[in-house]
Amino acid sequence: MLLLHACIPTKQLGENEKLLVRMDPKGLKTVDPAAIENLYQQQPNRMVLRSTPYLALYNFGKKFYDPQNIQARIQKQEARRKTKIEEAGTDTVKINKLREKYSNRIERLENKLQEGNFVMQLGEPPAIFDSLRLEETMDQIGIYLNSKGYFNHQANYTLQTKRDKLLFVDINIEEKQPYRYSELSYDIRDPRILEIVQRNEPRSLLKLNDVYDEDLITQERDRLYDMLKNRGYYDFARAYIEFEVDTSWAENAARVKTIINSPENDSTHKVYTIKDVYFKTDADRFGIPRDTVVYNGVKYIAYTHKYNPVILDKKVDIYPGQRYSQFRTLTTQRKLADLDAFQFNNVFYNKLQAPTDSTYELIALVNALPAKKFQETAELGMNFTEKRPGPFSSLTLRVRNVFGGAENLDFGIRGGIEYQANISDPDQAVMIKEFGANASLSFPVILLPFTNKNLLSDFSPRTRFYTGYNSEDRQEYVRSTYELGLDYIWQRSRNPMQPPVMQFIFSPVNFNIVQGDIKDLTFRSMLESNATGSRSLLGSFDDGIISFVGMNFIYNTNDFTQTRNAHFFRTMIEVGGLTKELGLNLNINNLRTYQYARINPDYRRYIPLGGQRYFVYRINAGVASPILSGNTLPYDKFLFAGGASSVRAWQSRRLGLGSYAALRTFEDEEGNLRIERDYNMEQPGEVLLEANVEYRFNMFSFINGAFFVDAGNVWLLEPNVTRPGADFQFNRFYKELAVGTGFGLRFDLSVLILRFDFATKVYDPAQWKEDRFVLPRFNITDFFSRSRNSQSTLQIGIGYPF
């Protein structure tokens, strides 16, 4: 499109029309420019390399846009809907289906009529300059600056026309000194409320000498409202809270008076207490009485009591005798939702009609509708490796409330195939087959001896027992894993009203039995030759027992769409093979016992830049090593680099080790022996360092782009004479970081994100010193080559890389 439309299309503009291509705020010192840009009432056309490809795309699509034809199709669908409904007669079910069917069709056509065809929606309509909308923009900027305390600001704009039709607008803003809070006072007639507000004054968001900010005043209103709603004031409303601001008495000074009005017909606000709490756990059946069970003061009512009140009690924060609290109401709803036992839940309150002795009381009803007993989930997908698609699928079944204590029992099976390069002939691909099955049982409490099941009850705790089987059939080996484990899971939020940002998984028991057989003699000889003293990779494939204690911590302030200003941190710690030290003899059929330690921290930062643009970076590290009497790691516990979520210019698990280059000899067509890099062997390491940087932006509609740079490598902890440069050394590791760069396309399809990353190598530490800068050898055809020796690669994935 850039080649076809190098010039900006302005021929279709009228004589006095100009194309708005840029608006820039100038002179800002403290105000965020992105906040000003969000106030634009007319968005300029985006320019790329001195052209407007989005406008060109819109104009191209407009050539195929026929609004009269679309309007005729709408009328045809409306007439057909009317005819079909008349033919349906009095069948209301059929009529409703017909209405929904044709209404959806008509809605799609109306959207197409208003927004244009698919190609037009990918582009941008011409931003023909409108002076009235520019004045509206200036008004909005003035309102915004006043709301941030810049009452004395000055703002104007200058217009500059280039190439006769292109308009550039500079918005010139002089902020000047902001107003600050010089006096904070109260006007509250209700003495009890005045006492509560003054007692909690240190938590106020308004502080003397802070810059005036209307958003902060709104947040202070919300804080006061929540504080009173959590102290029994059931009838209290935000409308009772007002703020009186006086900016006239001194220069750059604002006096703020917080006013809380009394009710219209009373001098004080009423405080409510809870008399009774009812918990209903099934749907209504009119005319049939429910049975009542009382536990810890709460009356559980149901036709059939399917849920243990002891468990439900740990999810209820509302009890008789308490003052009404909006906070406890919401935490009760959240805890019940976390159980995954109910389709939905809510809490209702009814006032008692005749309050006595100035006591105002409420009846609380917790209404929880059970979810389905059985839930099936099927998944079908596609992996893309070695430029070949490999399907995979899974099927899971969840059984809820197995023993009456909101337990969940899960069964799952999965299977799939992938492709890998043939060891003997890298131009050929061979199939990898994988199959697995698992079962788990989770309890909504922490199950430990000598506890009353209240441990961590405020943090949505779970205890999970699981077992599983996994089989992997590759060209090099077959491997089967049987696992049994116990996890304790809990999570925390910054605020109980917000989604959790921290998750903890403590795994005190993990017991795996691994059995396998090496099928390929070439692969076996590679393993035998790649040994570090007593640390032989061949030993990683021995039949053995992998038992470990693990801890997994996740801190995440982002959402699924990754659009927040957020942090992500995850670390996984494992210590394996301590059964001997604990006095447990796991010598089963002479299976090898692996003793090792492993840690893998991962930090990510997401920074919005405005306009659907984001800067994201990631630092990933890891160390894994045999400990005590262990002399090798299980193969699954090694660290690997390269692939769609790592250093993308290298194929999965093929980067490393350090500056060591695996080589292979082969005979060319003329019978001469040649040596080349061998990327067929995976490169398991014991030290991992990775860093990734991405600039993400929107290109067209649901199509996003990204420029990225990746760096990283894996190393061994100990030197190996057969692999020089493979060990990690502080005085040279930074010289051995492989670097790749590229461009990514991401199709945001709402339910998933389909990703295509075109990556090429920039710096390869395993080349000869004078040849390590390999970017000049870039060849675009490498993106579509299946050779592992390619300079560039195409990585296809689902979701963001990090």
C-alpha positions in Angstrom: 0.0 0.0 0.0 2.9 2.4 0.7 4.3 1.8 -2.7 0.9 2.2 -4.5 0.0 5.3 -2.5 3.3 7.1 -1.8 1.5 10.4 -2.4 -1.2 11.6 -0.1 -4.6 11.5 -1.9 -5.9 15.0 -1.9 -7.5 15.2 -5.3 -10.9 14.4 -4.0 -10.9 17.4 -1.6 -13.0 20.4 -2.5 -11.6 23.8 -3.3 -11.6 25.1 0.3 -11.2 21.7 2.0 -8.0 20.7 3.8 -6.8 17.4 5.1 -6.0 17.3 8.9 -2.9 15.2 9.2 -1.4 16.3 12.6 -2.4 17.8 15.9 0.4 18.3 18.5 0.1 19.8 22.0 3.0 22.1 22.7 4.4 23.7 25.9 3.2 21.1 28.4 5.4 20.7 31.5 3.4 18.7 34.0 0.2 17.7 32.1 0.3 14.4 30.2 0.2 15.0 26.4 -1.8 11.8 26.0 -4.6 13.3 28.2 -4.8 16.3 25.9 -4.8 14.1 22.8 -7.8 12.1 24.1 -9.8 15.4 24.1 -9.5 15.9 20.3 -13.0 16.2 18.8 -11.5 15.5 15.3 -8.7 12.9 14.9 -6.2 13.6 12.1 -5.3 11.1 9.5 -2.3 9.0 10.5 0.8 9.5 8.5 3.5 6.8 7.9 6.7 7.7 6.0 5.2 11.0 4.7 2.1 9.3 3.3 -1.4 8.3 4.6 -1.8 4.6 4.0 -4.9 4.3 6.1 -6.7 7.0 4.1 -5.5 5.4 0.9 -6.9 2.0 2.0 -10.2 3.7 2.8 -10.4 5.3 -0.6 -9.5 2.0 -2.2 -12.3 0.2 -0.4 -14.7 3.0 -1.3 -14.4 2.0 -5.0 -16.4 -1.2 -4.1 -18.9 0.5 -1.8 -22.4 0.7 -3.1 -24.8 2.2 -0.4 -27.8 1.9 -2.6 -27.3 -1.8 -3.0 -26.8 -2.2 0.8 -30.1 -0.3 1.4 -31.9 -2.5 -1.0 -30.6 -5.6 0.8 -31.8 -4.2 4.1 -35.3 -3.6 2.7 -35.3 -7.1 1.2 -34.4 -8.6 4.6 -37.1 -6.6 6.4 -39.7 -7.8 3.9 -38.6 -11.4 4.2 -38.7 -11.1 8.0 -42.3 -9.8 7.8 -43.3 -12.6 5.5 -41.7 -15.4 7.5 -43.3 -14.1 10.8 -46.8 -14.1 9.1 -46.2 -17.6 7.9 -45.3 -18.7 11.5 -48.8 -17.8 12.6 -49.2 -18.1 16.4 -46.0 -20.1 17.1 -44.3 -17.7 19.4 -41.1 -19.8 19.8 -40.6 -19.8 16.0 -41.5 -16.1 15.7 -38.8 -15.2 18.3 -36.2 -17.2 16.5 -37.1 -15.6 13.2 -37.0 -12.1 14.7 -33.5 -12.7 16.2 -32.2 -14.3 12.9 -33.3 -11.5 10.6 -32.6 -8.7 13.1 -29.0 -9.8 13.3 -28.7 -9.8 9.5 -30.3 -6.3 9.3 -28.0 -5.0 12.0 -24.9 -6.2 10.2 -26.1 -4.6 7.0 -26.8 -1.3 8.8 -23.3 -1.3 10.3 -21.9 -1.9 6.8 -24.0 1.0 5.5 -22.8 3.4 8.1 -19.2 2.3 8.5 -18.4 1.1 5.0 -17.2 -2.3 3.7 -14.5 -4.4 5.3 -11.6 -2.6 3.5 -13.0 0.8 4.4 -13.2 -0.2 8.1 -9.5 -1.2 8.0 -8.6 2.3 6.8 -9.6 5.8 7.9 -12.1 8.2 6.3 -10.6 11.6 5.2 -10.2 14.0 8.2 -11.5 17.1 6.4 -10.6 20.0 8.7 -13.6 21.4 10.6 -12.9 24.7 12.4 -15.9 24.3 14.7 -14.7 20.9 16.0 -11.3 22.5 16.6 -13.0 25.1 18.8 -14.8 22.3 20.6 -11.4 20.7 21.2 -10.1 23.9 22.7 -13.1 24.2 24.9 -12.6 20.6 26.2 -8.9 21.3 26.8 -9.8 24.4 28.8 -12.3 22.4 30.9 -9.7 19.7 31.5 -6.9 22.1 32.5 -9.3 23.9 34.9 -10.2 20.5 36.4 -6.5 19.9 37.1 -6.1 23.3 38.9 -4.6 25.3 36.0 -7.3 28.1 36.2 -4.9 30.7 34.8 -3.7 28.7 31.8 -3.6 30.1 28.3 -4.3 28.0 25.2 -4.4 28.8 21.5 -3.6 27.1 18.2 -1.7 27.8 15.1 -2.4 26.4 11.6 0.2 25.5 9.1 -0.7 24.4 5.5 1.8 22.3 3.5 1.5 21.0 -0.1 -1.5 23.3 -0.4 -4.0 20.8 1.2 -2.3 19.3 4.2 -3.1 21.0 7.5 -0.8 20.8 10.6 -2.2 22.1 13.9 -0.1 23.1 16.9 -2.0 23.5 20.2 0.0 25.9 22.3 -0.6 25.6 26.1 0.9 27.7 28.8 0.0 26.0 32.1 1.1 28.7 34.5 1.0 28.1 38.3 -1.7 25.7 39.5 -4.1 26.3 42.4 -3.4 24.4 45.6 -5.5 23.5 48.6 -4.9 26.2 51.2 -7.7 25.3 53.6 -9.8 22.1 54.2 -12.9 22.3 56.4 -16.2 20.5 57.1 -19.9 21.4 57.3 -21.5 18.3 58.8 -24.6 18.6 61.0 -24.9 15.0 62.0 -22.5 14.7 65.0 -22.0 10.9 64.6 -21.0 11.3 61.0 -18.8 14.3 61.8 -17.0 12.2 64.4 -16.4 9.3 61.9 -15.1 11.7 59.2 -12.7 13.5 61.6 -11.4 10.2 63.0 -10.6 9.0 59.5 -9.2 12.4 58.3 -5.6 11.0 57.9 -7.0 8.8 55.1 -8.4 11.8 53.2 -7.2 12.1 49.6 -7.2 15.9 49.9 -4.0 17.3 51.5 -3.0 20.9 52.2 -0.8 22.4 49.5 -1.6 19.6 47.0 -2.6 20.7 43.5 -6.4 21.1 43.0 -7.7 18.1 41.1 -11.4 17.5 40.4 -10.8 13.8 39.8 -9.3 13.5 43.3 -12.3 15.3 44.7 -14.6 12.8 43.0 -12.5 10.0 44.5 -12.8 11.6 48.0 -16.6 11.6 47.6 -16.4 7.9 46.8 -14.2 7.3 49.8 -16.6 9.1 52.2 -19.6 7.3 50.7 -17.9 3.8 51.0 -16.8 4.6 54.6 -20.3 5.5 55.8 -21.9 2.6 53.8 -19.6 0.3 55.7 -20.6 1.6 59.1 -24.3 0.9 59.0 -25.7 3.8 56.9 -27.8 1.6 54.6 -29.8 4.5 53.2 -26.9 6.9 52.7 -26.4 8.2 49.1 -23.6 10.0 47.3 -26.0 12.9 46.7 -25.6 13.9 50.4 -21.9 14.7 49.8 -21.0 18.1 48.3 -17.8 20.1 48.0 -17.7 23.9 48.1 -14.6 25.4 46.4 -13.6 29.0 46.8 -10.8 30.3 44.6 -11.5 34.0 45.0 -9.8 34.9 48.3 -6.1 34.5 47.4 -4.0 34.0 44.3 -3.4 30.3 43.3 -5.2 29.1 46.4 -8.4 27.0 46.8 -10.4 26.6 50.0 -12.4 23.4 50.0 -15.4 22.7 52.3 -16.7 19.2 52.6 -20.5 19.2 53.1 -22.5 16.2 54.2 -26.2 17.1 54.2 -28.7 15.6 56.6 -31.8 13.7 55.3 -34.7 15.9 54.2 -37.1 14.9 57.0 -34.5 14.1 59.8 -31.6 15.7 61.5 -29.5 12.5 61.5 -28.9 9.5 59.3 -30.1 6.1 60.4 -27.7 3.3 61.4 -29.0 -0.2 60.5 -28.0 -3.5 62.2 -28.7 -7.0 60.8 -31.3 -9.0 62.7 -31.3 -12.3 60.7 -29.4 -13.7 57.8 -30.9 -16.3 55.5 -28.9 -18.3 52.9 -30.9 -19.8 50.1 -29.1 -22.5 48.0 -31.7 -23.7 45.5 -34.3 -22.3 43.1 -37.8 -21.4 44.3 -40.6 -24.0 44.1 -43.8 -22.2 44.9 -46.0 -23.8 47.5 -43.4 -26.1 49.0 -41.7 -25.2 52.3 -38.0 -25.2 52.7 -36.0 -26.9 55.5 -33.9 -24.7 57.7 -30.5 -25.5 59.2 -28.9 -22.9 61.6 -25.1 -22.7 61.7 -23.1 -19.9 63.4 -26.2 -17.7 63.5 -27.0 -18.0 59.8 -30.2 -19.8 58.7 -29.5 -22.0 55.7 -32.8 -22.8 53.8 -33.2 -25.3 51.1 -35.5 -28.0 49.8 -32.6 -30.4 49.9 -29.4 -29.3 51.7 -26.7 -30.1 49.1 -24.0 -27.8 50.5 -22.3 -28.2 53.8 -23.0 -25.1 56.0 -19.5 -25.5 57.6 -18.0 -24.7 54.2 -20.4 -22.0 53.2 -19.9 -20.3 56.6 -16.3 -19.6 55.6 -17.5 -17.6 52.6 -20.1 -15.5 54.5 -19.0 -12.2 56.1 -22.6 -11.2 57.1 -23.9 -12.2 60.5 -26.8 -11.2 62.9 -25.9 -8.4 65.3 -23.5 -6.7 62.8 -24.0 -3.2 61.5 -24.8 -3.1 57.8 -21.7 -3.0 55.7 -21.5 -2.7 51.9 -17.9 -4.0 52.1 -18.9 -7.3 53.9 -21.8 -7.6 51.4 -19.5 -7.4 48.4 -16.8 -9.7 49.9 -19.5 -12.3 50.6 -20.5 -12.2 46.9 -16.9 -12.4 45.7 -16.0 -15.4 47.9 -19.1 -17.3 46.8 -18.3 -16.5 43.2 -14.7 -17.9 43.7 -16.2 -21.2 44.8 -17.3 -22.0 41.2 -20.3 -23.8 42.8 -23.0 -21.3 42.0 -24.3 -19.9 38.7 -24.7 -16.5 40.3 -25.2 -15.1 43.8 -26.5 -11.8 45.3 -27.4 -10.4 48.7 -30.7 -8.6 49.3 -31.8 -6.6 52.4 -35.3 -5.9 53.7 -36.0 -3.3 56.3 -38.1 -4.3 59.3 -41.3 -2.3 59.3 -41.5 -1.2 63.0 -38.2 -0.1 64.5 -38.2 0.0 68.3 -36.1 2.2 70.6 -34.6 4.0 67.6 -33.1 0.7 66.5 -33.2 0.1 62.8 -32.9 -3.5 61.6 -32.4 -5.4 58.3 -33.1 -8.9 57.2 -30.3 -10.2 54.9 -31.0 -12.8 52.2 -28.1 -14.5 50.5 -29.4 -16.0 47.3 -27.1 -18.5 45.5 -28.4 -20.4 42.4 -26.4 -23.7 42.0 -24.3 -24.1 38.8 -24.7 -27.2 36.7 -23.5 -30.4 38.3 -21.6 -31.5 35.2 -19.7 -29.2 32.8 -17.9 -30.4 29.7 -15.3 -28.4 27.8 -13.8 -29.3 24.4 -10.9 -27.6 22.8 -9.5 -28.0 19.3 -6.4 -26.1 18.0 -3.4 -26.2 15.7 0.3 -26.0 16.3 2.6 -24.8 13.5 6.1 -26.2 13.6 8.6 -27.0 10.9 6.2 -25.0 8.6 3.6 -27.8 9.1 0.3 -27.7 10.9 -0.3 -30.2 13.8 -3.7 -30.5 15.3 -4.4 -31.0 19.0 -7.5 -31.4 21.1 -8.6 -31.8 24.7 -11.8 -32.7 26.5 -12.4 -31.9 30.2 -15.3 -32.8 32.5 -16.0 -31.0 35.8 -18.2 -32.5 38.5 -19.2 -29.9 41.1 -20.0 -30.4 44.7 -18.9 -34.0 44.8 -19.1 -34.5 48.6 -21.4 -31.6 49.5 -18.6 -29.3 50.4 -18.3 -27.4 47.1 -15.5 -29.7 45.9 -14.8 -29.9 42.2 -13.6 -33.1 40.5 -12.0 -32.7 37.1 -11.1 -35.3 34.5 -9.3 -34.5 31.3 -7.8 -36.1 28.2 -5.6 -34.5 25.5 -3.7 -35.4 22.5 -2.0 -33.9 19.5 0.7 -34.1 16.9 3.6 -31.8 16.0 6.5 -32.0 13.6 10.2 -31.8 14.1 13.2 -31.8 11.7 14.6 -35.3 10.9 18.0 -35.7 12.6 19.6 -37.4 9.7 17.9 -35.2 7.1 17.0 -31.6 8.3 15.0 -31.0 5.1 12.5 -33.7 6.2 10.0 -33.4 9.0 8.9 -36.3 11.3 5.8 -36.5 13.5 5.7 -36.1 17.3 2.8 -37.7 19.0 1.6 -36.7 22.5 -1.2 -38.1 24.6 -2.2 -37.3 28.2 -4.9 -37.8 30.8 -5.3 -36.3 34.3 -7.7 -36.1 37.2 -7.8 -33.6 40.1 -10.0 -33.0 43.2 -10.0 -29.6 44.7 -11.4 -28.4 48.1 -12.3 -24.8 48.9 -10.2 -24.9 52.1 -6.6 -25.5 53.2 -6.6 -29.1 54.4 -3.9 -29.5 57.0 -3.8 -31.6 60.2 -4.6 -29.8 63.4 -6.5 -26.9 61.7 -10.1 -26.0 61.7 -10.2 -25.2 58.0 -10.0 -21.4 58.6 -6.5 -21.0 57.4 -6.2 -18.3 54.8 -10.0 -18.3 54.5 -10.1 -14.6 53.3 -7.9 -15.4 50.3 -10.0 -17.9 48.3 -7.9 -20.9 49.4 -8.0 -24.3 47.6 -6.4 -27.7 48.2 -5.9 -29.7 45.1 -4.9 -33.4 44.7 -4.0 -34.4 41.2 -2.7 -37.3 39.2 -1.9 -37.7 35.6 -0.3 -39.6 32.8 1.6 -38.2 29.8 3.1 -40.0 26.8 5.5 -38.4 24.3 6.6 -40.3 21.2 9.3 -38.5 19.2 11.8 -39.5 16.6 14.6 -39.6 19.2 12.8 -41.2 22.2 9.6 -42.3 23.8 8.9 -41.0 27.3 6.0 -41.7 29.7 5.4 -39.7 32.9 3.1 -40.7 35.8 2.5 -37.9 38.3 0.9 -37.5 41.7 0.8 -34.2 43.6 -0.7 -31.9 46.2 -1.1 -28.1 45.8 -2.2 -25.4 48.2 -3.5 -22.4 46.3 -4.6 -18.9 47.5 -4.7 -15.4 46.2 -4.8 -11.8 47.3 -6.1 -8.5 46.0 -5.0 -5.0 46.6 -8.6 -4.4 47.6 -11.2 -7.1 48.3 -13.5 -5.3 45.7 -10.9 -5.8 42.9 -9.7 -8.9 41.1 -6.8 -10.7 42.7 -3.3 -9.5 41.7 -1.3 -12.1 43.6 -1.5 -15.9 43.5 0.4 -18.4 45.6 0.8 -22.1 44.8 2.7 -24.2 47.4 3.3 -27.8 46.3 4.6 -29.8 49.2 4.1 -33.2 47.5 5.0 -33.9 43.8 5.9 -37.4 42.9 6.6 -38.3 39.3 7.8 -41.5 37.7 9.5 -41.1 34.3 10.1 -44.1 32.0 11.4 -44.0 28.5 13.6 -45.4 25.8 16.0 -43.8 23.3 15.1 -45.0 19.8 17.6 -43.1 17.6 21.2 -44.2 17.8 22.4 -40.9 16.4 20.6 -39.1 19.2 22.1 -41.4 21.8 25.6 -40.7 20.4 24.9 -37.0 20.6 23.9 -37.4 24.3 27.0 -39.4 25.0 29.3 -36.8 23.4 27.6 -33.9 25.2 28.7 -34.6 28.8 30.1 -32.2 31.4 32.3 -34.4 33.6 29.9 -36.6 35.5 26.9 -34.5 34.2 25.9 -36.6 31.2 22.8 -35.7 29.2 22.3 -39.4 28.7 21.5 -39.7 32.4 18.7 -37.2 32.0 16.8 -39.9 30.1 17.2 -42.7 32.6 14.0 -44.1 34.2 13.7 -42.3 37.4 11.7 -40.7 40.2 11.3 -36.9 40.3 10.0 -35.8 43.6 10.1 -32.1 44.6 8.8 -29.4 46.7 7.8 -26.3 44.8 6.5 -22.7 45.2 5.0 -20.6 42.5 4.2 -16.9 43.0 2.5 -14.6 40.5 1.9 -10.9 40.7 -0.1 -9.5 37.8 -1.9 -6.1 37.6 -2.8 -6.5 33.9 -5.9 -7.8 32.2 -6.5 -10.3 29.5 -6.2 -7.7 26.7 -2.9 -6.3 28.2 -4.0 -2.7 27.9 -3.3 -1.5 31.4 -0.2 0.3 32.8 0.8 -2.8 34.6 3.5 -5.0 36.1 3.8 -8.8 36.0 6.2 -10.9 38.1 6.4 -14.7 38.4 8.9 -16.9 40.1 9.0 -20.6 40.3 11.2 -22.4 42.8 11.7 -26.2 43.0 13.9 -28.4 45.2 13.8 -32.0 44.2 15.0 -35.4 45.6 15.0 -34.6 49.3 13.3 -37.9 50.2 16.7 -39.4 51.2 17.4 -36.5 53.6 13.9 -36.9 55.0 14.4 -40.5 55.7 12.1 -41.8 52.9 13.4 -44.7 50.8 12.0 -44.4 47.2 14.2 -47.1 45.7 11.6 -48.6 43.5 12.8 -51.1 40.9 16.2 -49.3 41.0 14.7 -46.2 39.5 17.1 -43.2 39.5 16.3 -40.4 42.1 17.1 -36.9 40.8 18.3 -34.3 43.3 18.2 -30.8 42.0 17.2 -27.2 42.6 15.6 -24.8 40.1 14.5 -21.1 40.1 13.0 -19.1 37.3 12.0 -15.5 37.9 10.2 -13.6 35.1 9.4 -9.8 35.2 7.3 -7.9 32.6 6.3 -4.3 32.3 3.4 -2.9 30.2 3.4 0.9 29.5 0.5 2.4 27.5 1.6 5.3 25.2 -1.9 6.4 24.1 -3.7 5.7 20.9 -3.5 1.9 21.2 0.3 2.1 21.4 2.2 0.2 24.1 5.8 -0.2 25.1 6.5 -3.7 26.7 9.6 -5.2 28.0 10.5 -8.5 29.8 13.4 -9.9 31.7 13.5 -13.7 32.2 16.2 -15.6 34.0 16.7 -19.0 35.5 19.2 -21.4 37.2 18.9 -25.2 37.5 21.5 -27.5 39.0 22.0 -30.9 40.5 22.4 -30.8 44.3 23.7 -33.0 47.0 24.6 -36.4 45.5 22.8 -35.7 42.2 24.9 -35.4 39.1 22.3 -34.5 36.4 19.0 -32.9 35.9 15.8 -34.5 34.6 15.6 -33.5 30.9 12.3 -31.6 31.6 14.0 -29.4 34.2 16.7 -28.0 32.0 16.3 -24.4 30.7 15.9 -23.7 27.0 16.0 -20.6 24.8 14.6 -19.8 21.3 11.1 -20.1 20.0 7.9 -18.1 19.7 7.9 -16.8 23.3 11.7 -16.4 23.7 14.4 -15.2 21.3 12.3 -15.5 18.2 15.0 -15.4 15.6 16.0 -18.9 16.7 13.9 -22.0 16.5 12.4 -23.5 19.7 15.0 -24.8 22.1 17.9 -24.4 19.6 19.7 -21.3 20.9 22.9 -21.9 22.9 25.0 -22.9 24.6 26.9 -19.6 25.2 29.3 -19.1 22.3 29.7 -22.8 21.6 28.5 -23.9 18.2 27.4 -27.5 17.6 28.8 -28.6 14.2 28.1 -31.5 11.9 30.0 -32.8 8.9 28.3 -33.8 5.7 29.2 -34.8 2.1 28.1 -32.4 -0.6 27.0 -33.4 -4.1 30.6 -33.4 -5.3 31.7 -35.8 -2.6 33.5 -33.2 -0.5 33.3 -33.1 3.3 31.8 -29.9 4.6 31.1 -28.6 8.1 28.1 -26.5 9.1 26.2 -25.4 12.2 23.9 -28.2 13.5 20.6 -26.9 14.8 18.9 -30.3 15.0 19.9 -31.0 18.6 18.0 -29.2 21.4 20.4 -27.2 23.6 19.5 -27.8 27.3 21.1 -25.3 29.7 21.5 -24.7 33.4 21.6 -20.9 33.3 19.1 -18.8 31.3 19.1 -15.0 30.6 16.6 -13.4 28.3 15.4 -9.8 27.6 12.6 -8.7 25.2 11.4 -5.3 24.1 8.3 -4.7 22.0 6.6 -1.6 20.6 3.0 -2.5 19.9 0.6 -0.4 17.9 -2.7 -0.7 16.0 -2.5 -0.9 12.2 -6.0 -1.6 10.8 -9.1 -2.3 12.8 -8.4 -5.6 14.5 -4.9 -6.0 13.0 -2.1 -4.9 15.3 1.6 -4.6 14.7 4.8 -4.8 16.7 8.5 -4.1 16.4 10.6 -6.2 18.7 14.2 -6.9 19.8 15.1 -10.1 21.7 18.3 -11.0 23.4 19.3 -14.1 25.4 21.1 -17.4 25.7 21.5 -20.5 27.9 24.8 -21.7 29.4 26.1 -24.6 31.5 27.3 -24.0 35.1 30.5 -26.0 34.8 33.1 -25.9 32.0 33.1 -28.7 29.4 36.2 -29.4 27.4 34.2 -30.9 24.6 32.1 -27.7 24.4 34.3 -24.6 24.8 32.4 -21.4 25.5 29.3 -23.2 26.8 29.8 -22.4 30.5 28.6 -19.2 32.1 31.3 -16.7 33.1 30.6 -13.2 34.5 33.5 -11.7 32.5 32.0 -12.7 29.1 28.4 -13.7 29.4 27.2 -10.3 28.1 29.2 -10.9 24.9 27.4 -14.2 24.4 23.8 -12.8 24.3 22.3 -13.6 21.0 20.2 -10.8 19.5 17.3 -10.9 17.1 14.8 -8.4 15.8 11.7 -8.3 13.7 8.2 -7.3 13.0 5.0 -8.9 14.2 1.4 -9.1 13.0 -1.3 -9.8 15.5 -4.9 -10.5 14.6 -7.1 -9.6 17.6 -10.2 -11.9 17.1 -11.6 -11.1 20.5 -11.7 -14.8 21.6 -8.0 -15.2 20.8 -5.0 -13.4 19.3 -3.4 -15.0 16.3 0.3 -14.0 16.1 2.8 -14.0 13.2 6.3 -12.8 14.2 8.9 -12.4 11.4 12.3 -12.5 13.2 15.8 -12.3 11.9 19.2 -12.7 13.6 21.3 -9.7 14.3 24.1 -11.0 16.5 25.0 -14.7 16.8 27.6 -15.3 19.5 28.3 -18.9 18.2 29.8 -17.6 14.9 33.4 -16.8 14.4 34.2 -13.4 16.0 34.4 -11.5 12.8 31.1 -13.0 11.5 29.0 -12.6 14.6 27.1 -9.5 13.3 24.9 -11.5 10.8 22.2 -9.0 10.0 23.9 -8.0 6.6 23.2 -11.6 5.5 19.4 -11.1 5.8 17.4 -12.8 3.1 13.6 -12.4 3.0 13.1 -15.9 1.6 14.5 -17.4 4.9 11.1 -16.6 6.5 9.5 -19.3 4.4 12.4 -21.8 4.5 12.2 -25.0 6.6 16.0 -25.1 7.1 17.2 -24.7 10.7 20.3 -22.9 9.3 18.1 -20.0 8.0 19.0 -16.5 9.0 15.4 -15.6 9.7 12.3 -17.5 10.9 8.5 -17.1 11.0 7.1 -17.8 14.5 3.3 -18.5 14.7 1.6 -18.5 18.0 -1.7 -17.9 19.9 -1.7 -14.9 22.3 1.0 -12.4 23.0 4.6 -13.7 23.5 4.7 -12.2 27.0 
